[in-house]
Amino acid sequence: MQLTAPATRRTGIRDTGIRDTDGMAVASFVLGLLGLLVLNVFLGPIAIVLATVALWRGTARRGRAFLGLGLGIADLLVLVAFMQADSTVSWSF
């Protein structure tokens, strides 16, 4: 029984870079989704950067990266909307 994925592909090159970009795409989605609720001033830009890097490196999870990019932008738009409504830099319920 093998507990981990094989370390090499058919060509003998390690596929950690592909797994890293897939992880970045998923992380951007999760952080963008979480940023809609809390800490959107920090999590929004991080989600945007992770999604951009994942797309630039050629992730297999392009849809998840695009969702993370959209959610990161939505985080910043929500922040701006609440800042305009409250006339403050932060917002609360």
C-alpha positions as CSV (number, residue, x, y, z in Angstrom):
1,M,0.0,0.0,0.0
2,Q,1.4,3.4,-1.0
3,L,0.5,6.3,1.2
4,T,1.9,9.1,-0.9
5,A,1.8,10.0,-4.6
6,P,4.7,9.0,-6.8
7,A,7.5,11.5,-6.8
8,T,8.1,11.4,-10.5
9,R,6.1,11.6,-13.7
10,R,6.7,9.5,-16.8
11,T,9.4,11.8,-17.8
12,G,11.2,11.6,-14.5
13,I,10.6,15.2,-13.6
14,R,9.1,15.9,-10.2
15,D,5.6,17.2,-10.2
16,T,5.8,19.3,-7.1
17,G,5.5,22.5,-9.1
18,I,2.2,21.5,-10.5
19,R,0.9,20.5,-7.1
20,D,2.1,23.8,-5.7
21,T,0.2,25.8,-8.4
22,D,-2.9,23.7,-7.8
23,G,-2.6,24.4,-4.1
24,M,-2.2,28.1,-4.8
25,A,-5.4,28.1,-6.8
26,V,-7.4,26.4,-4.0
27,A,-5.8,28.7,-1.4
28,S,-6.8,31.8,-3.4
29,F,-10.4,30.5,-3.6
30,V,-10.6,29.7,0.1
31,L,-9.0,33.0,1.1
32,G,-11.2,35.0,-1.2
33,L,-14.3,33.3,0.1
34,L,-13.2,33.8,3.7
35,G,-12.3,37.4,2.9
36,L,-15.9,38.2,2.2
37,L,-16.6,37.7,5.9
38,V,-13.5,38.8,7.8
39,L,-10.2,40.6,7.1
40,N,-11.0,41.5,3.5
41,V,-8.4,44.2,3.5
42,F,-5.7,41.5,3.9
43,L,-7.3,38.4,2.4
44,G,-8.5,40.0,-0.8
45,P,-5.1,41.1,-2.1
46,I,-3.5,37.8,-1.0
47,A,-6.2,35.9,-3.0
48,I,-5.6,38.0,-6.0
49,V,-1.9,37.4,-5.9
50,L,-2.2,33.7,-5.4
51,A,-4.7,33.3,-8.2
52,T,-2.5,35.4,-10.6
53,V,0.6,33.4,-9.8
54,A,-1.3,30.1,-10.2
55,L,-2.7,31.1,-13.5
56,W,0.7,32.4,-14.7
57,R,2.4,29.1,-13.8
58,G,-0.3,27.1,-15.6
59,T,-2.4,25.4,-12.9
60,A,-4.7,22.6,-13.8
61,R,-7.4,24.1,-11.6
62,R,-7.9,27.2,-13.8
63,G,-11.6,27.5,-12.8
64,R,-10.7,27.6,-9.1
65,A,-8.0,30.2,-9.7
66,F,-10.4,32.4,-11.6
67,L,-13.0,32.1,-8.8
68,G,-10.3,33.0,-6.3
69,L,-9.4,36.0,-8.5
70,G,-13.0,37.1,-8.7
71,L,-13.6,36.6,-5.0
72,G,-10.4,38.6,-4.1
73,I,-11.7,41.5,-6.3
74,A,-15.1,41.2,-4.6
75,D,-13.4,41.4,-1.2
76,L,-12.0,44.7,-2.1
77,L,-15.2,45.9,-3.6
78,V,-17.1,45.0,-0.4
79,L,-14.5,46.8,1.6
80,V,-14.9,50.0,-0.5
81,A,-18.7,49.8,-0.3
82,F,-18.6,49.5,3.5
83,M,-16.0,52.2,3.8
84,Q,-18.3,54.5,1.8
85,A,-21.3,53.6,3.9
86,D,-19.6,54.1,7.3
87,S,-16.9,56.7,6.3
88,T,-14.3,54.6,8.1
89,V,-11.5,52.3,7.1
90,S,-12.9,49.3,8.9
91,W,-16.5,47.9,9.1
92,S,-18.5,45.9,11.5
93,F,-21.9,44.3,11.6
